[in-house]
Amino acid sequence: MDFGEALDALRAGQKVSREGWNGRGMWLALQVPDEHSKMRRPYIYMRPVDGDFVPWVASQSDLLANDWLVV
């Protein structure tokens, strides 16, 4: 799937990943803040190989890729 479809999946509460990523177990999810959150706007975060969650910003390669999948 392309990034637009991956973004739709994130908005539907699913996790997505790319076949082209080198690390196993890496995925993205969308965080929607609630009234107890310090953040006020939704954001995408990543679970990298080490398991620690980090904010994620798409590269041009990610935006143009067609190897996105739901995990």
N, C-alpha and C positions, 0 to 999 in steps of 0.2 A: 504494500500500500504506500501511498505518497504521504508527505507530511500533513497535508490537509486532512486526510482520513485519520492519521495518527492523532491529530489535535482533536478531532471529533471523538475519538475513543477516549482520550484523556478527559474531555468534558463529560463523558458518560461514566466516569469513575474507573476506567480500566487503566492498566499499566501498559506501556509500550516500550519497545526496544528496537534496535537495528541489527540486522544480520551482519552488517559490515563492521560492527564494533568488535574490537579485539578481545575485550574481557568478557568472561562468562558471568552470567548473573546480573549484568547491568540492566537497569530499566529506568524509565521516567514515570512520574505520577504528577497529578495536579493537586495542589493544596488550596483549598478554599477556606480562608480564615473565618472564624466565628467571633462572637462578642468577647471571648477571652484571649484572642490572639493579639500579638503585638503587631503583626502585619495586617494591613487593611485591604489589600488587593490579592486576588489569586496569583499564584506563581507555580512554575514547574520546578520540580526538584529531581535529582538523580540519585540512584543507589549505585555507586561505582563498585568495583571489585572488592575494595576493603570493607564495604558494608556501611560506611558512614554516609549519611545523607548530606548532599550539598546542593546549593542552588544551581540551576542549569540554564545556559543561554545557547541557543542553536547557532551552529556554524552555517555557512552557505552550503557546505557539503551535506549537512543534515537536512536543511530546508529543501534541497533539490533531489534528495535520495528517494528511491522507490523500493527500498528494502525494509521499510518499517513493518512491525508485526505486533500484535497484541500478545502479552505474556500472562 
